[in-house]
Amino acid sequence: MDLEVKGTIETISETVEGVNKAGDNWQKLTYTLTTDEQYNNLYAFEVFGKDASTMFRKFNKVGDKVSVKFNVNTNEWKGKYYTTLQSWRCTKDDSQTTAQETVQAEAEDDLPF
């Protein structure tokens, strides 16, 4: 299933590090995104892995308009269920910028000569 949401990055948390049961190190960060929808407009996504966390921070910042593709992951622990949204692609949403540039370019081309 391919899930996608578009919105604005509101927060980016500090990177969290840990060690799993097998003794391997892991890293993750969480970021929040708000949409223009009236209801259910706040999403919290996780980026898991050292390389993914580093790349996310390199190319994204608070205030960016982005398009996020993600998976929903649910785990059970001691009879309780925990659901996370795991972001696997976060790209700049240039649809608004492109529309503004097109209008601006058309306005500049209206010269009488």
Buried (B, 14 or more C-beta within 10 A) or exposed (E): EEEEBBBBBBEBEEBEEEEEEEEEEEBBBBBBBEEEEEEEEEBBBBBBEEEBBBEBBEEBEEEBBBBBEBEEEEEEEEEEEEEBBBBEEBEEBEEEEEEEEEEEEEEEEEEEE
